[in-house]
Amino acid sequence: MLNDKPPGRPAEEACREIHSALQALPLLASPAEVPFRDGLYFFYEDGERSEHAGEGRAVRVGNHPNKQGGLVSRLRAHYTGNKNSSVFRKFLGGALLRRGDPDSPCLAPSPGKGHWEHQNDKACERCQPLEEGVSQLLRSSFRFRCVEVVDQAERNELESVLIATLAACPVCGPAATWLGHHAYSHKVRSSGLWNSDHVGGPTITAHQLERFRRLARASVEAFKQRRDTMTAAGNAERRGPTQSTLFVTHCSGNKDPAGGDPLTLYISKRIGALGSECKAAGALWAILSAEYALFFPDERHDDYDTTLHFRHGQLYVWKQERCLSPRESEAHVQRLVEATRIRLTELRVRDIVYYLQAPPKWATAYLLVLHKALDNCMKEHRSAEEVLKCVETAGRIHLASGRAALSASVALHQANRTQENNDASVPASPPIDIKGKAAATSRPALVEPQRAPGRAPRKPDFEAALADLFTQAERAGRGYVDVQARDLHIQVGGWQGSGGNHRMWTCCDAMLDAMQLGDKILPGGPPKDHGSRLTIRYLLPRKVHTGAHGQPTR
């Protein structure tokens, strides 16, 4: 624990060093990307830069002060929780309301006292949709970095002095258009941070700053050395960049009060069977929890008493032996769907095998949550039969009824993966036209691909083409460049049209991986961000041209 209390260092100098230490860490878009369970997080916001941080200044420092192992769940509460579970969300939503309508009844009678901004008051029908607006804002305009700090007392102390130091820096002020200018807390407005606690407190000491730098350096190594192991525990497929199939079953009412991972929390032969089959095959699997959404084997959760039911065309939620009201149930289900959709998108899941032992009708509620999340279904279903028919029509969720069907599905998945790996290791033949001659491939205007004639383009070819496009646009003095996947593929070569031989999936992967803070996927693209119509606006200048840690913003 840190226990020296000499006067803090000059805030401006310390702030510069704090940002410098953080700069080496990857910029993350999702809580699922964090490889450790305890630490501090630092949010960054589009448009907020300073002399100390050209790529972006930290706008919020956060912690999980009262619970060990709670870093990831705390971050998820920001992204998919509600305003009473996250002060950050409450600040953001209040600022959005006040910017749009300073006289909103949801803010009355005074700043911080209205039912949106007052802790534990419920959102009304007017401001309830704001929860989704806050989630969308966080996904589109915010990214974060994490520093692993295992000791709880040290973590709490560092949080307080880091907030105080960043708030006291005279250089890192907010932009004139910063949303925080509309926050009710004068500490948020004056500090330029989405924090109120610890603003104005003691700033960081030389010893504390040196300790923070060491922790940040160690966290860089943790991301490099431990991330695959932590996220792939019992889930060998999860470490790859692209996923195909997720095996899912619903949660169980029988639980261990001590909590734990899925195989220890749930007392269920069905869940045990799914875990053992998928673990043996290296397949990606999770439990669809009525409380936590997708629950993966490398995660731990507390015991809970929440179940989903589908009756008369409506999804209902039972929580602690009480049926929630239709409005409460709708809000809870929407949170589950959104949280599930985020995880499926992060892992690029294309289809789901849903394992069940009881008749499908019994699990309709959980199946419908998956259907809404994966297939973006907005239809109203009056019966379980309509849900099943709609799922079958979409064709991306496959039911495995019974252990034999599960075993067959896992075996088929394993065989498909083996075939895909074999195909990837064999160089592709040159495309052939209808006359039997090698088809000519168009060459890029700005790139000379460094690949053997006839070889299908690979990810480095697309990355090199992107890098050249960025360079040319920067030299021309442009502030951004829009790149469409089809045009990029034509430049690199090997594009034979949407129905022919191509490497469009690889091309889109390269484009998505090149995204940095502030880049945007433009409307009108393919539903799952992989297709010839994918168009991304890349902001210029670039720090690095490819391999950035940023994820797509929508």
N, C-alpha and C positions, 0 to 999 in steps of 0.2 A: 504494500500500500504506500502511497505517496503521503509524506507527513511534514515536509518542510514548507514553511509559509513565509519566505522572504517576499519583499515587494515584487509585483509582477514586472515583466519586461515591458519596454515601450510597445504599445499595442501595434503600431504600424509595422515595426520590424518583426514582431512575433507573428502577426497575421500573414506576412509574406512567407515566412518559413513554414507555417501551417499549410498554406496552399501548395507550397512546393513539395512538402512531404506527401500530400494527398494526390498530387498530379501523377505519380507513378502507378497509382492503383487503377484498375479497370473501372470504367464508367458503366454502370449496370442499369437495366431497364425493368428488371423483375426480381422479386424476392427469391425466386427459385434459383437464381444465379449465385447466391451467397453460399460459400462452402463451409462456413463455420456457424456456430450457434450463439456465440456471445460476442458483443462488440458495439461500437458506435457507428452511426450512419450519418452521412453528409449529403443533403439534397442539393442539386443544381437545377437551375431554372432557365429556360430559353430567354435570351436577351439580357441576362444579368452577368456582366463581365466587369473586370476592374484592372487596374494597373498590376495588381498582384496575381491575377489569374485571367490571362487573355482568353482561355477556352471556357471560362465560366467560374464565378465566385460561388462559394458555398452559401446557401440561403437558409438552411436549417440544419442544426445539429440535433441528433436524437439518440435515444438510449432505451433500454428496457430495464429500468432501475430496480424493480422489485422482484424480478424473476430470472433465474438462471436458465439458459437455453432458450430464451425468448426472442432473439434477434429477428429471425425470419418471420415468426408469427406477428411481431410488432410491425414490421414492414408491410405485411399483408393487411393488417388492420388499417393502414393508411390507404392502400390501394383498393380494398374491397370491403372495408368496414362501414361504419356510419359515423355521424358527427359526434355521437356520445362516446364512441370507442377511440376517437383520435382527435386530439386538440388541433392537430395540423389540418384535418378535414374541416373542423369547425371554423378555423381561421379562413381557410380558402373559400368555403361556401359563403361565409358572411361577407367577405370582400367581393365575391361575385354578385351577391344580392345587392350590396350597397352601391357598387359601380353601376348596376343596371337600373336600380330603383331605390334611391336613398330613403324614400318614404314607405318602403315595403312594410306591411303589417307584421311580417315575420321578424322584423328587427325592432318593433315597438315593444316597450315604451321608450327605450334608450339604448345606446350602444352597449353590447354585452348582456342586456337584460331580456331581449326578445327570445322567443322560444327556439329559434335556430341557434343563437349564440350562447344561450344559457345552458350550462351543463345539466344533462339528464332530462331536460324537457324534450318532448317528442316533436318531431317535424310534422307539420300539418299537411293537408292534401296539396296546398299551394307550393310548399317548399320541398316536399318529399322527392320530386323529380330532380332536385338539385344534387341529391346523393350521386346519381349517375353522372351529372355534369362534373362533379368534383373528381370522380373516378376517371372520366375521359380527360380532364385537364391534367391529372397526374401522369396518365399514360402518354399523352401527347407532348407535354411541355417540361416534364421533370425527369431527371436521372439521378442516380446516387452512387456514392462510394462507401465502402465499409472498412473499418479497421478493427481487427480482432483484439479484444480486451477481455480476458477470461475472468479476472478478479473483479467482483462486483463493486467493492469499495473503491478500487482504483478507477473503474469505469465511471462511476458516479462523480468522482472528483474531477476527472478529466473533462467530462461533459460540461460541468459548471464553468471551469476556467476557459475552455475553448469557446463557449458561447459568449462569455464576457469579453474575451479578447477580440473575437470577430466583430462583436457589436461596437467595441470601442475604437476600432480602426478608422482613422479619418479618411482613408483612401477608398475603402471598399463600400461606397455608398450605393443605394439602389438607383436604377434608371428612372427617368421621369415618368415612364409608362408602367412602372412596376405595379402589379396588382395589389401588393401589400400596402400601398398608400391608402387603400380603401378599407383596411382592417380596423376593427374597433379598438384593438389594444394600442395604446400610444407607444408601448415598448416595441411592438412590431414595426410601426411606422417610423420611429426614430432610429431604430437599430439597422433596418434593412434586412432583418432576419425574420423568418416565420417562427420565432421563439419569443416568449415573454419571461419565463423563469430564467434566472441567472443573468439577465441583461442588467448591466450596471454593477455586477459583482466583482470580486477579485479576479484579476487577469492572470495569465499563465506565468509561472516562474521558469527560470533557465533550466532547472532540474526537470520540471514537468515537461517542458518542451523537448528536451533531449529524450526523455522516456517516450513521448509520443512519436518522435521520429523513428525510434527503434521499433516500436510497435507497428508503425506504418510499413517499415521495410520488411518486418517479419510477415506482415499480411500479404505483401506482394508475393513472397515465396509461398505463402499458404495457398494463394490462388493458383500458382504455377504447379505446386507439388501435390496438393491435397484435394483440389476441386473435383477431379475425375473420381477419386476414391470416395469422397463424401457423397457425391450425387449419384454414384453408381452402385452403392452398397446394395447387394441383392438385385441389382438392376443393370446388368452389363450393357444392355442396349442403350441405356439413357445417356451414356457418355458421348455418343456419336452426334454429329451436327444435324442429321436428318432422321426422323423416325417415320415408321410406317403404321404399325399397329400397336394399340394399347389394349391390354386385357383388364377388364373392370368387373367387379361385382359390388353389390350394395353392402352397406354396413349391417351390423348385427345388434340386437337388443341386449344380448348377454355380453357384459364387459367386465374387465378387471378394474376395480375402483382406483388402483394405483396408476392407471394410464400406461402409455408406452407406445411402441410402434404397432403397425396393424396386426402383426401376428401375436403380440402380447396383450394389446388392449382388447381385441375381440376374442371371445370364446366361441369359436364357430368352426366346424369341420369344413364348411363351404369355403370360408376365407383361407383356412389352412391349406386346402387342396389347391386353390388358385396360386397361393404363394409358392408352394413346393413345385408345382408344374412349371411356373414361369421362371423361378430361380434356376431350376435345372437346365432350362433351355436358354437362359439369358434373355428372356423376353421382358418387355416393359409392362409393369402392372401397377394397379392402384385400387384403392377402395373408394367408392363414392359415398362420402359421409354426409348425413343430413345436417351436420353442424359445420364441418370443415371443408366441404366440397371434396376435390380429389386429394386423397391421403396416400402418399407414397411410402414404400418400405423403409426409406432412410430418414423418415420424419417421426416425431413423437408428439402425441397429443394427450390431453387430460380426458378423463371420463366425462360423458355427457348424456343427457336424456332428451334426444330430439329425434323424431321420425317424420317421414313424409307419407302422405296418403292422397290417393286420387279418387274423388267421389263426384258423381254427377257433372263430369266435365271440368272440375276445379281441383287444383292442387292445394292441399291443406297441410299445415305444419302443427304437429303436436310437440310441445316443449314443456318438460317438467310436469307431465300429466295434465296439461291444459291445451286445449285446441286454440290456436291463435285466431284472431279475427281475420276475415278475408283480406283486409288491407295489410295487416301484419304478415299474414302468410305470403301474400304477393311480394312484399318487400324482401322477406327472407328467401323466397325462391329466386327472386331476381339476383340477389347477392350470390346465391349458389351458382346460378347459371353463368354470371359474369366471372366469378372466380374460376369456374371450370373452364370457360372459354379461354381465359388468360393462360392457364396451364397447358391446354391443348395447343394453343398457338405457339407458346414458348418451345414446346417439344415437337412442333410440326407434325402432329398426329394426323394421319389421313383417314384411318378407320379404327373402329373399336369392336372388340369381341366382348360381349356382355354375358358373363357366366351366371347362371341361376339354376336352382334345383326345383323351386316351387313353380307352379304354372306362371307364365309371363304376366298374366293379369295382376297377380299379387305385387309384382315389382314395377307396375306401370308408372308410378310416381317418379321413381329413380330413372327409369328408361326415358321419361319425358324430359327430365333435366338434361340428360346426355344429348338427347335429340335437339333441344333448343340450343345447347352450347356448341355442338359440332356442326349441325346442319342449319343453324340460324333460323329454325322454324318459328314462325310467328302465328301459325294457325291456331284456331280454337278447336279442341278435340272433345267431342261429347261423350266418348266411351273409350274403354281400353282397346276395343277392336280398331277404332279409328287411329289411335296412337300407333298400334302395331302396323297398320296398313301404311301410314305416313312414313314410319321408320323404314319399312321395306321398300317403299318407292324411292326414298333418298339413297338407299343402298350403301350407307357407310357404317351402319351399326348392325352387327351380326349376332344373333342370339345363339349361345351354346347352352343347351338345356341338358344338364347332367354331366357327370365326370367324364364319360366316354366322349361326349361331344367336345368338352374342353380339351382333353388329351389330343384329339384329332386336330383341333384348331391350332394348338401350340405346335404340333408336329408339322403341320402345313406351313405355319409361319416360319419355323426353323428351316424348312426346306427352301422356302422362297428366299430367305436371307442368304443361305449358302449359294443359291443360284445367282443372286444379285452380286455377291462378292466375287464369284467366278467370272461373271460378265465384266465387272469393273476391272479385273486384272488382265483382260485380253484387249489389245488395241483394236479399235473399231476399224472396219474396212472402209475404203473410200466410198462415198455415196455413188450409186449407179442409176443412170437415167433409163428411160423406157427402151432405149436402143441398145442397152448393154454396155455403153461406154461410161467411163468415169465422168461424173457430173462436175462441171466447173463450179468452184466456190468463189463467191465474191470476196474481194480483199478489202480490208478497212482503209478508209481514207487517211487516218492518222496513225495507224499501227501496222507494223510489219510483224505478224505473229512468228514467234520463235518456236516453231513446231515442224516436225517432218511432214513433207507432202503426203496427203492422204490420211494423216492421223486426225481423228476427231478432236475438236478443241477441248481443253481441260480448264479447270478453274483458274490456274495461273495465267492462261491466255486471256481470259476475260478480265482478270485483275489488272494485267498489264495494259489492256485497252482502256479500262477506266482511268488508270493513272495518267495515261497520255491525254485523254479527254480533259481531265482536270487541269493538267499543265497548260494545254492549249487555251482553255477558257480563262485561266488565271492570267496568262500573258496578254489576253485580250482585254483584261480589266473587268471581267464580268463578276457579278456578285453571287451568281448561282449558275448551275447548268442542269437541264432536264435530260435524263437518259431513259430511253425506252428499251426494254429487253430485246424486242425484235430488231431494232436498229443496231444495238450492240452486237447481237449474234451475227447479223449480216456483215458488220465490219470485221469481226474476228474470222468469220467463215464457217462453213458447215451447215448453214441454215437452208433447209429444203422445204420450208413451209410447215404449217402446223400439223399436217398429216404425214410428213416425211421424216427422214432421219435427221435428228438434231440433238442438241445438248441444252435445251432451254431450261431445264431444272437446274443444271449446273450454272448456267448464265445468271439465273435469278438468285441463286445462292450467293454468287460473287457480288451481285449488286446489293443484296440485303446486308451482307457482312461488311460492306464498305461504308455503311451508314454511320454517321457521327451525330453528336448532339445538334439538334435543329433541323436535320434533314427530314424530308417528308415524303411519304408515299402519296402520290396524287390520285384523286378520285378517278373512277372509271376502269380500274385495273381488275385483274382476276380475283375471284373470291378469296383464295388462299395465298395470294401474293406470289404465285408461281404460274407464269404464263406470258405469252408474247406481249400482252398489253400492260404489263407491269411498268410503271413510269415513276421514277424517283427524282425529286429535286434535291440536288446536293449543294449545300452552301459553300461558297468560296471566300477566302483561300482555305485549303486543307492543311492540317498539321501532318497527317499521314494519309496516303491515298487509299490504302486497303488494309484489311485486317483490324479495323477499329473495333472497340468493344461495344459501341453503341448498337442498339436494336431499332427496328423500324418503329416510327411513330405514325399514328393514324389520326 
